[in-house]
Amino acid sequence: MPKLGRNELSWDERVRRYAYYFLRDELDGLLIQEALIESYRTFKAAGKEYPFVSMRELKPRAKMSAPEYQEQGHFILIFLEDTLPPKTKKDIRVFDSNKITKENLGHLAEFDLRELFHQKMRFFEDRDFSCLLKSLLQADYALLLQKDPTVKARHRYALSHFHVRIDWPVADAAQDLAQELRYIAKDLYEKGERTAEVLQQKLYEYYGFYHMVGGRRTAALVAARYLSQFDFLSTVYVSSSEARTLFRLSEAGVSKYVLIQVSNQDIEQLAQAAEMNEQDFISAYLIDRAPDVGVGLFLVTYTYNEHSMPPQDGKLRDLSPDYPWLKVDSQLLFPPPTSRDVRPIPYSIVYTGPSS
């Protein structure tokens, strides 16, 4: 379902959207810290080399594979602009048994939060929110952060459920996307099994994954596709211990955050582009520094093309599997969450950098 534009929203809905955008930017920072920066520190504390993502892995349709790294943080978090309607309960596991309450948290085998937990820390505005978020990211399945329906006077967001499972088949997700893009009229298999198989592979490509990726990334793309049926915004974050990447799937498309090594030559050139002296640049943009290289945060965003957008005439069309559905849109050296007064810097290395 197309998301409503600003001029189509009521005044109250506009305020809600502004709040959502602001909080999502804050959430980006919290999750970058947990998925990437803390993982890097865990590798270092264990005396291990961090397995930096190669530029090949950031190209659309990349078919790279790697082991699961125990030191790499992994999770799924779903952030909604509104509240899940009751009809979703048959497809998304959000019940009383997995609400975030002191009693339910006591059943978690991974850790015990009962002594630390208080009800207000579920709310994004609470100073202890990040502590709860960090702890619950270790739990299996997904976390759900959504608008609190109990407060009508203002827009307040809260962690509402943990162990959230999305029980929607990949085939249904592929059928839904293929219908929207007009590759089929009704049924996934209406053009044969081979086309149905390719459409399921293209579903993964649409969300920035290779079709053989593991269960966590599959669950994330299925959640993103399922939530696209609603007119409110939704964002699905997934951090993969295999890909060493924080993925963000939203109405803005696909984004990937990774850690990269920045050469001394590039540090000098980027500092000049930012009109900063080199030491100030290093302090603002890098999370670690060695004599011959720095470590920074890299953001790649992707956009869709004519093959992955609905045709303007609305007519059915044939599927051409060889045409890519994603292309690189922007490449940025991204400031770490602690550097709030500097801007991202264009840094185009996906096709020209090391191991590209």
Buried (B, 14 or more C-beta within 10 A) or exposed (E): EEBBEEEEBEEEBEEBBEBBEEBBEBBBBBBBBBBBBBBBBBBBEEEEEBBBBBBBBBBBBBEEEBEEBEBBBBBBBBBBBBBBEEEBEEBBBBEEEBBBEEEBBEEBEEEEBEEBBEEEBBBBEBEBBBBBBBBBBEBBBBBBBBBBEEEEEEBBBBBBBBBBBBEBEBBBBBBBBBBBBBBBEEEBBEBEEEBBBBBBBBBBBBBBBBBEBBEBBBBBBBBBBBBBEBEBBBBBBBBBBBBBBBBBBBEBBBBBBBBBBBEBEBBEEBBEEBEBEEEEBBBBBBBBBEEEBBBBBBBBBBBBEEBBEEEEEEEEBEBEBEEBBBEBBBBBBBBBBEBEEBEBBEBEBBEEBEEE
